[in-house]
Amino acid sequence: MKNLSYKEFKKKVRNSDKKDFFKLLFVVYWITGIFGILFAFWIRFSTQVKNFFIKK
């Protein structure tokens, strides 16, 4: 796997399907540990969480 910039990583996480997302989580966990997984989840679901709290 090549080194990804933040923009490329963010795009890859958001546009991946469920299977590829879990593969990416495994690789991120192997490299960075639990903080990398939390960061990936935050990128993937941040817009959905914002929309949930904004729409009341």
N, C-alpha and C positions, 0 to 999 in steps of 0.2 A: 504494500500500500504506500502510495506516495504521500509526502507531507502536504497537508491541506492548509490553506489559509483559513482564517475565521469565516470569511464570506463563503468559500467553497464548502466548508464543513456545515455551516448553517443551511445552505441550500440543499446539501445532500441529506441532512437529517429531516428537513421539512418535506422534501419530495419523495422520500423513501416509503415503500410499502411496509407492512407490518413485519414481514419476514426479513427484509433487508435492514430494517431498523434494529431488530434484535441482534443481527449479526454485527452491526455497527456498535451496539452497546457492548458486546463481548470484547471487541477490539479496543474500544475506549477504556473499558474496565481493566483490561490487561495492561494497558499503558499507564493510565492515570489513577486507577482505583475508583473508589466510590464517588469522589468529587466529579470525575468526568462523566459518570452516569447521571448524576443529578443535573449537571450542566446540560447534557443532551436532552434529558426530559424537559428541562426548563425551556430550551429552544423549541422543542417539538410542540409543546402544549401551552406556551405562553399566550398565544393569541386566543386560544379557546378559553383560558382562565379569565383573561381580560374581558372577553365578550360575555362570559357568564356573570361577572360582577357588575358590568355596565348595564346589561339588560335586566331590569327588575320587573 
